[in-house]
C-alpha cells in the first residue's frame, strides 16, 4: 500500500505535520526546485536563487569543474555553469548538495547508517539516469532526481520517529520487505511518508510518483511509469552491489520494471559494470 492515509490523527499524518513544522530540507533547495521546474523561469532566475546560498553555489561549481563533466575551460560562475549543463542538471546538483545536509549527523544503529543511506540514494540516482539513457527515456535528469529522493522517507523516519525506527532496524530480517517491517513498527512505510512530505514540499509529480510507487507500480496508473521503473531497477542494482538502503538486502526483484523496460540479465550486468565508472566520476556527489 503506497497511498497516503487520510485518517485524522494517523501515525503518518502526525509525522508529516512535524516534518512540515520543522523544515528539514533547506528552503533554498525548495526554491531551486520551484524555479527549475517552472517553464516560465530563466537561467537568470535559477542563478539568482542559488546565489542566496554561497556555500551551495561554491559546491555546485566544484561539481561542474570535476572530472565527471570534463570541461575544457574552468567554469567560474553560475551563469556559465547553467549555460553549459542546463537548468535540470544544475537543479540536480543543487538538490544533491542541499539534501546532503540531512545526513551529516550519523546516528545509525547496525546494520543501518545515515552515511550508507546517502551512498545508496546518490548511487540509485546515478544508476536511474544510466538506465533512462540506455532505454532512450528523454527525462534522464528527472530519473536522477527521482532516484536521489526515492527513499527520503527513510531518513525522515530516522529523524522524526527515531526510537521506533531504531527498534525496527534491530529487528530486520530478510523474511519481510522493508515496507512490511515499517508498517509493523511505525504504522506506515517510507514510500507513504516520503510521498506525503514530497507533496507538501512541492516536489515535481514524476519525483513524487517514484517515491510513492518504486516498490509497487501495480497500483500506479499514469504517465510517469518509466521513471518509476528506472528507479526500481536502479534500487535493485545498487542493493545487489552492496549498497542497500538500510544495510541489509530487503529488496524484491521488480520483475514488472525489468519487463516494462525490456531489460535482460545481460543488460543488468552491463549497467552494473557501467555504474562503477559513473560512481568514480561523480565522487564529489557523495561528500557530506
C-alpha positions as CSV (number, residue, x, y, z in Angstrom):
1,X,0.0,0.0,0.0
2,X,1.6,3.2,-1.1
3,X,-1.2,5.7,-0.9
4,X,-1.2,8.3,1.8
5,X,-3.5,7.7,4.7
6,X,-6.2,10.4,5.2
7,X,-7.5,9.4,8.6
8,X,-7.2,12.2,11.1
9,X,-4.5,11.7,13.7
10,X,-3.0,8.7,12.0
11,X,0.7,8.0,12.7
12,X,1.6,9.1,9.2
13,X,-0.2,12.4,9.5
14,X,1.4,13.1,12.8
15,X,4.9,12.7,11.4
16,X,4.1,14.7,8.2
17,X,2.9,17.6,10.4
18,X,6.1,17.5,12.5
19,X,8.3,17.5,9.3
20,X,6.2,20.4,7.9
21,X,6.6,22.4,11.2
22,X,10.4,21.9,11.3
23,X,11.5,22.4,7.7
24,X,14.1,19.6,7.3
25,X,15.2,20.4,3.7
26,X,16.9,23.8,3.3
27,X,14.5,26.5,1.9
28,X,16.9,27.3,-0.9
29,X,16.6,23.7,-2.2
30,X,12.8,24.1,-2.4
31,X,13.2,27.4,-4.3
32,X,15.6,25.8,-6.7
33,X,13.1,23.0,-7.4
34,X,10.3,25.5,-7.9
35,X,12.3,27.7,-10.3
36,X,13.9,24.9,-12.3
37,X,10.5,23.2,-12.8
38,X,8.7,26.4,-13.8
39,X,8.6,26.6,-17.7
40,X,8.5,30.4,-17.4
41,X,11.7,30.6,-15.4
42,X,15.0,31.6,-16.9
43,X,18.6,30.7,-16.2
44,X,18.9,34.1,-14.5
45,X,16.1,33.2,-12.1
46,X,17.8,30.0,-11.1
47,X,21.2,31.8,-10.7
48,X,19.5,34.4,-8.5
49,X,18.0,31.8,-6.2
50,X,21.2,29.9,-5.8
51,X,23.3,32.9,-5.2
52,X,21.4,33.4,-1.9
53,X,23.5,30.5,-0.5
54,X,27.2,31.0,-1.1
55,X,28.2,27.5,0.2
56,X,25.7,25.9,-2.1
57,X,26.9,27.9,-5.1
58,X,30.5,27.0,-4.4
59,X,29.7,23.3,-4.1
60,X,27.9,23.2,-7.4
61,X,30.8,24.9,-9.1
62,X,33.1,22.3,-7.7
63,X,30.8,19.6,-9.2
64,X,30.8,21.3,-12.6
65,X,34.6,21.5,-12.7
66,X,35.1,17.9,-11.6
67,X,36.2,15.1,-13.8
68,X,32.6,14.0,-14.3
69,X,32.0,16.8,-16.8
70,X,35.4,17.2,-18.4
71,X,35.0,21.0,-19.0
72,X,37.9,22.3,-21.2
73,X,37.9,25.8,-19.6
74,X,37.3,26.2,-15.9
75,X,33.8,27.5,-15.2
76,X,33.9,30.2,-12.6
77,X,30.3,31.4,-12.1
78,X,26.8,30.0,-12.0
79,X,25.7,31.7,-15.2
80,X,28.4,29.8,-17.1
81,X,27.5,26.5,-15.3
82,X,23.8,26.8,-16.2
83,X,24.6,27.6,-19.8
84,X,27.0,24.7,-20.0
85,X,24.9,22.0,-18.3
86,X,21.3,23.2,-18.4
87,X,18.9,24.1,-15.7
88,X,17.9,20.5,-14.8
89,X,21.4,19.2,-14.3
90,X,22.3,22.3,-12.1
91,X,19.0,21.7,-10.3
92,X,20.1,18.1,-9.5
93,X,23.5,19.3,-8.3
94,X,21.9,21.9,-6.0
95,X,19.3,19.4,-4.6
96,X,22.1,16.8,-4.0
97,X,24.2,19.4,-2.1
98,X,21.2,20.6,-0.1
99,X,19.6,17.2,0.8
100,X,23.1,16.0,1.9
101,X,22.7,18.3,4.9
102,X,20.0,15.9,6.3
103,X,22.6,13.1,6.6
104,X,25.6,14.8,8.3
105,X,24.8,13.7,11.8
106,X,25.2,9.9,11.6
107,X,23.1,8.4,14.4
108,X,22.9,4.9,12.9
109,X,22.3,1.6,14.5
110,X,23.7,-1.6,13.0
111,X,23.3,-2.5,10.2
112,X,21.9,0.9,9.2
113,X,23.8,4.2,9.0
114,X,22.8,7.6,7.5
115,X,26.1,7.8,5.5
116,X,25.4,4.5,3.9
117,X,21.8,5.5,3.1
118,X,23.2,8.7,1.5
119,X,25.5,6.5,-0.6
120,X,22.5,4.4,-1.6
121,X,20.5,7.4,-2.7
122,X,23.2,9.0,-4.8
123,X,24.0,5.7,-6.4
124,X,20.4,5.0,-7.2
125,X,20.1,8.5,-8.7
126,X,23.2,7.9,-10.9
127,X,22.0,4.4,-11.9
128,X,18.5,5.5,-12.7
129,X,19.9,8.1,-15.0
130,X,22.1,5.4,-16.7
131,X,19.0,3.2,-17.2
132,X,16.9,6.0,-18.6
133,X,19.7,6.9,-21.1
134,X,20.1,3.3,-22.1
135,X,16.4,2.9,-22.6
136,X,16.2,6.2,-24.5
137,X,13.9,7.8,-22.0
138,X,14.2,11.6,-22.6
139,X,13.7,12.6,-18.9
140,X,17.0,11.1,-17.7
141,X,17.8,14.1,-15.4
142,X,14.4,13.7,-13.8
143,X,15.3,10.0,-13.4
144,X,18.4,11.0,-11.4
145,X,16.4,13.3,-9.1
146,X,13.7,10.7,-8.6
147,X,16.4,8.1,-7.7
148,X,18.2,10.6,-5.4
149,X,14.9,11.2,-3.4
150,X,13.2,7.8,-3.7
151,X,14.0,6.8,-0.1
152,X,13.8,10.2,1.5
153,X,11.1,8.7,3.8
154,X,13.7,6.5,5.5
155,X,15.8,9.5,6.7
156,X,12.6,11.2,7.9
157,X,11.7,8.1,9.8
158,X,15.1,8.1,11.4
159,X,14.9,11.8,12.3
160,X,11.3,12.0,13.5
161,X,10.4,8.6,15.0
162,X,13.9,7.6,15.9
163,X,13.2,5.3,18.9
164,X,10.7,3.1,17.0
165,X,12.9,3.3,13.8
166,X,15.8,2.1,15.9
167,X,13.8,-0.8,17.2
168,X,12.7,-1.7,13.7
169,X,16.3,-1.7,12.4
170,X,17.4,-4.0,15.1
171,X,14.6,-6.5,14.2
172,X,15.2,-6.6,10.4
173,X,15.5,-10.0,8.7
174,X,15.1,-10.8,5.0
175,X,11.8,-12.7,5.6
176,X,9.8,-9.5,5.1
177,X,10.3,-6.4,2.9
178,X,11.3,-3.1,4.4
179,X,7.8,-1.7,3.8
180,X,6.3,-4.6,5.8
181,X,8.7,-4.1,8.7
182,X,7.9,-0.3,8.7
183,X,4.1,-0.8,8.8
184,X,4.6,-3.3,11.7
185,X,6.7,-0.9,13.8
186,X,5.7,2.6,12.6
187,X,2.2,2.2,11.2
188,X,3.3,3.4,7.7
189,X,6.1,2.9,5.3
190,X,8.8,5.1,3.8
191,X,7.1,5.4,0.5
192,X,3.9,6.7,2.1
193,X,5.8,9.2,4.3
194,X,8.2,10.3,1.5
195,X,5.3,10.9,-0.9
196,X,3.3,12.9,1.7
197,X,6.2,15.1,2.5
198,X,7.3,15.5,-1.1
199,X,3.8,16.7,-1.9
200,X,3.9,19.2,1.0
201,X,7.3,20.4,-0.2
202,X,6.1,20.9,-3.8
203,X,8.3,18.2,-5.5
204,X,7.6,17.5,-9.2
205,X,5.0,14.9,-10.0
206,X,7.5,12.4,-11.5
207,X,9.6,12.5,-8.3
208,X,6.5,12.1,-6.1
209,X,5.3,9.1,-8.0
210,X,8.7,7.5,-8.0
211,X,8.9,7.9,-4.2
212,X,5.3,6.5,-3.8
213,X,5.5,3.6,-6.1
214,X,9.1,2.4,-6.6
215,X,8.3,-0.8,-4.7
216,X,4.9,-1.5,-6.4
217,X,4.0,0.1,-9.7
218,X,1.0,-2.2,-10.0
219,X,-1.0,0.4,-8.1
220,X,0.1,3.2,-10.4
221,X,-1.8,4.5,-13.4
222,X,-0.2,7.4,-15.2
223,X,2.4,8.9,-17.4
224,X,5.4,8.5,-15.1
225,X,5.6,4.7,-15.2
226,X,9.1,4.7,-16.9
227,X,10.6,6.9,-14.3
228,X,9.2,4.6,-11.6
229,X,10.7,1.6,-13.5
230,X,14.1,3.2,-13.8
231,X,14.2,3.9,-10.0
232,X,13.0,0.4,-9.1
233,X,15.7,-1.3,-11.3
234,X,18.4,1.1,-10.1
235,X,17.4,0.3,-6.5
236,X,17.8,-3.4,-7.2
237,X,21.2,-3.0,-8.9
238,X,22.6,-0.8,-6.1
239,X,21.4,-3.1,-3.4
240,X,22.9,-6.2,-5.2
241,X,26.2,-4.3,-5.5
242,X,26.4,-3.9,-1.7
243,X,24.7,-0.5,-1.3
244,X,21.4,-1.3,0.3
245,X,19.3,1.5,1.9
246,X,19.2,0.1,5.5
247,X,22.3,-2.1,5.5
248,X,20.5,-5.4,4.6
249,X,19.1,-6.6,1.3
250,X,15.3,-6.5,1.7
251,X,14.6,-5.7,-2.0
252,X,12.3,-7.9,-4.0
253,X,13.2,-8.3,-7.7
254,X,11.0,-5.8,-9.6
255,X,10.0,-8.1,-12.5
256,X,7.4,-5.6,-13.6
257,X,10.0,-3.0,-14.0
258,X,12.5,-5.2,-15.8
259,X,9.9,-6.4,-18.2
260,X,8.5,-2.9,-18.7
261,X,11.9,-1.6,-19.8
262,X,12.7,-4.8,-21.8
263,X,15.9,-5.3,-19.7
264,X,17.6,-8.7,-19.8
265,X,20.1,-10.2,-17.3
266,X,22.9,-9.2,-19.7
267,X,21.6,-5.6,-19.7
268,X,21.7,-5.6,-15.9
269,X,25.3,-6.9,-15.9
270,X,26.4,-4.1,-18.3
271,X,24.6,-1.4,-16.3
272,X,26.1,-2.7,-13.0
273,X,29.6,-2.5,-14.6
274,X,28.9,1.0,-16.1
275,X,27.7,2.1,-12.7
276,X,31.2,1.6,-11.2
277,X,32.7,4.1,-13.6
278,X,29.9,6.6,-13.1
279,X,30.3,6.4,-9.3
280,X,34.0,7.0,-9.6
281,X,33.5,10.0,-11.9
282,X,30.8,11.5,-9.6
283,X,32.7,11.0,-6.4
284,X,32.1,14.6,-5.2
285,X,28.3,14.0,-5.1
286,X,28.8,11.6,-2.2
287,X,30.6,14.1,0.1
288,X,28.7,15.0,3.3
